[in-house]
Amino acid sequence: MRNVDISIDSETYQDAIAIWHEFCELHFSLFEATAAEYSCLLNSDIEKLEITTAEKNKIITAIDLADAKRQSFILNLQEQYDLNNIASVSDLIIFLEKTAPEPLVKNFIGYNSLLKDLIEKIKEQNKKNQIFLNKAIYHLQELRENATGKKTVHTYNAKGKLAAPAGTK
């Protein structure tokens, strides 16, 4: 399903691969940092947790920069090939399938699949981290209430959201 009127030049294709490769490396680093964050939480290592969180924020900033490159790449692609229908990665893959050699497209799709897998793993790890933090906060609140002898009563609205504190007992 190749379009004979348009074929992508090697440099443009290599730019796309470089961007997705960078995304994969950055997301792998983010996954490692997220897992390290969980380890710090389990070990109650607050000092190391602060360092890990700062590193995680640096990686997120680098991902934002890589995303700006991706957006710029797509805009350049649209201008270079007089396109206006590339709004998503799926659209980009369809364009590459029509204009690039099949082995190159498979390579790009492989990077994109790896990236999607890494993002899912990061989401799962972040969910574990959040559950751990929620449990820790709950237990700290219980300890505080036991130490002070005051218990805070919470009310919830119809949507199950925590409403303003009702008061203390």
N, C-alpha and C positions, 0 to 999 in steps of 0.2 A: 504494500500500500504506500508506495513512494510517489511524491509529487515531482514530476520531471521538470516543472517550471522553476521550482525553488529547491535549492539544496543548501544546507547549512554549511558554512565554512568551518574548517578545523579549529580555528582560533576561538570562534564563538562556542563551539561544542566544548572545547577544553576549559573555557571560562565557566560553563555550566557545571562541569565535573568538578572543577576546583572549588566552586562555591558549595556544592553538596558534600564534597569531601571535608571541607572546613566545618560545615554544619555537623557532620558525623563525629569529627574529632571533638568539637566543643561540647556536643551533647553527651559523648562518652565521658568527658571530663566532668560534666555536670552530674551525671549518674554516679561517678565515683565520689564526688563531693557530697552528694545527697546520702550515699551509703555511709560515708565517713561521719556525716552529721548524726545519723542514727546510732552509730557506734559510740559517739561522744555522749549522746543522750543516755544510752544504756549504761555507760560507765560514769555518768554524772561528772564528766570532765568539762566544766564550764569554760575554762581558759582555752582548751583546744576547740571547743564548740564555737567560741567567738572567732577564732582563726579560720575554722572551716566555713563558717557563715560568711565571713569577709571574702574568702576565696570563691565561694559559691556566687556571691554578688558580682565579683570580677568576671566570672565565666558568663553570667547572665548578660552583663554589659557587652562582652565580646560577641555573644549570640545576637544581641540587638544590632551590633555593627555588621555582622555577617548578613543579617536580614536586610539591612539597608543596601548591602551589595547585591543581594538577590533581587530586591525591588528595582534597583538601578539596572541590573542586567536585563530584567524583563522589559523595562521601558526601552532600553537600547535595542532589544530584540524586536520589539514592536515597531520602532522607528526604522531599523535596518531592513526589515522584511515587510514593511507596510502592513502591519497586523494590528488588530484591536481586540482580538478575542482571546488573549492569553491573560486570564485573571487568576488562574490557580495552577498548582503543580500538575493536575490532571490535564489541563489545557496545554501546558508545556510539553508533557509527555506525548500528547496527540500530535503536536507540532513536530517534535523530534522524530516520531514514528514516520511522519510523512517526508521528512527532509534529511535525516541522518542515516548512515548505514546501520543495519540491524544490530551488529555486535556492539556498536557504540550506545545505541538506545538501551540494550540489555544492561550495559555497564551503568548507565545513568539510573535505570529503574532499580538496579541492585542497591545503589547508594540511597535512593529514596526509600526503599523498603527497610534498609538498615536504620535510616533516620527515624522512620515511623516506629520501628521496634524500640529504639532507644528512648523515644519520647514516651511510649507506653510504660517502659520500665521506670522511668523517672517519675511518672505520675503515680505508679504503684508504690514506689519508695517514699514519695512525698506523703502519700496517704498513710503509710505506716508511721512516718515521723509525726504526722498530725495527731494520729490516734494516741501515740505515746505521750505527746505533749498534753493532750486533753485529759488523759488519765492522771498525769502528774499534777496538773493544775487542780483537778478534782480532789486528789489526795492532799495536796497542800492546803486547799480550802478547808477540808475536814480537820486537818491538824490545827489550823488557825482557830476554827470554831471550837474545837475541844479545849484549846489553851485559853481562850477568852471566855468561854462559856456562853457565847452568843451564837445563835444559829441564824443564818440568813435564809429567808424563805423566798423562793422564786416563783413567779407566775408566768404562764405561757399564753400567747394569744391563740386564736383559732387556727393559724397556720403553723403552730408548733414552734414559733420563734420565741425566744426569751424576752419577756416584757421587762419593764423597769422593776427593780427590786421592790417587793411588797413590804418589806420591813424586817425586823429582827425579832427573834423570840428570846 
